Amino acid sequence: MREGYRVIDTDAHQIEPSEIWTEYIDPAFLDRAPRSQDGRLMVEGESLTSEGKFPLSSPEFSRATKHHMERFKGSFEAGFDAATRLGDMDEQGVDTQILYPTFGAHLLGREYRDPELLAACCAAYNDWSAEYCEAAPARLRWAAMLPLQSPQLAAEEARRTRERGCVAFFLRPGPVAGRNLYHEDYESLWTEIERLDRAVCLHDSGSPRLASYGDRMDTHTSGHIIAHPFEAMVAMMSLIWYGVVERHPRLRFVHVEGDAGWLPYWLQRMQQHWDYSGNAEHPDLRRPPSEYFEESFFVAARGDETTLPGIVDLVGDGNLLFNTDYPHPDGTWPWGLQSLVDQPLTPLSRRRIFADNAVRAFGLDDPREPFQGQP
């Protein structure tokens, strides 16, 4: 708890030890498992990230990253083990973290010559993360990586990890193998995820080999500025306009690490086109876009977003979540928590953003009594 508020951080990250890719992978793929080489994780003969695009390892960016990681020095020295993570959470009053990969996110940022190798890599991460979270199953909740390049293998891994206890499925928001998220090849996957009743978390990552809006830029900073929110915006629009959430109304999509300031404008932009042309080119769009958003989407905000009160005024507080990006250097740990407490919002709005909406998005248990304060 933080000043009386239950806190669910909907975007926190694992820092995966490099050995998990060989220790947890199916032995049939051991000789092709990702391995560290010259400080980079390699698979199928190439680095997971594309340094020729908006690079992750320029000297200037590396210096900035090192400086901002100083606040995690103790956790880094402990290898970001579960006990140290839980200690950090206790110190800052965080009740639950939803965990995503770090290097695994880069692993999903390329296409594989052998999609079964990709599926084996996803399974290795998922099995390791499931074991990691056993240290505190109610507080450490993990999102399973899915090998979207093969919809069939992705559905199989979704079923397997649902049984292992994952709370959500993690995908990158951009196109894979030339397919946007609304592509017909994914219909069976969406049907299965709907049946499994787990959220789909969309989270971009830097310097992918897949096409990205950041490709327009030459530095990591400039590419990162545009890639995360722009990919989230396009993913939301396409899932609405191409009828995915019309056909699968029980799906829940969660946008994390893209901020939330774009949300009022984006809903307005979609509404303008609905008012102008309706569903002229999109027959599966049966209702105003804002209705699909309210029913099927959640957007995570940083606690220090100065636009947050305006978002609540324009959109409401029922679909907003909280995230810090712990322990990445560009995140808001730990000041983002107090920043949200200090926002000029009602106590009820803070409670919803800190935890109540996440309970609904991720199907978590909420043991507390109904809110008794003034709305």
Buried (B, 14 or more C-beta within 10 A) or exposed (E): EBEEBBBBBBBBBBBBEEEBBBEBBBEEBEEBBBEEEEEBBEBBEEBBBBEEBBBBBBEEBEEBBEEEBEBBEEBBEBEBBBEBBBBBBEEBBBBBBBBBBBBBBBBBBBBBEEBBBBBBBBBBBBBBBBBBBEEBEEBBBBBBBBBBBBBBBBBBBBBBBBEBEBBBBBBBBBBBBEBBBBBEEBBEBBBBBBBBEBBBBBBBBBBBBBEBBBBEBEBBBEBBBBBBBBBBBBBBBBBBBBBBBBBBEEBBBBBBBBBBBBBBEBBEBBEEBBEEEEBEEBEBBEEBBBEBBBBBBBBBBBBBBEBBEEBBEEBEBBBBBBBBBBBBBBBBBBBBBBBBBEBEBBBBBBBBBBBBBBBBBBEBEEEEEEEEEEE
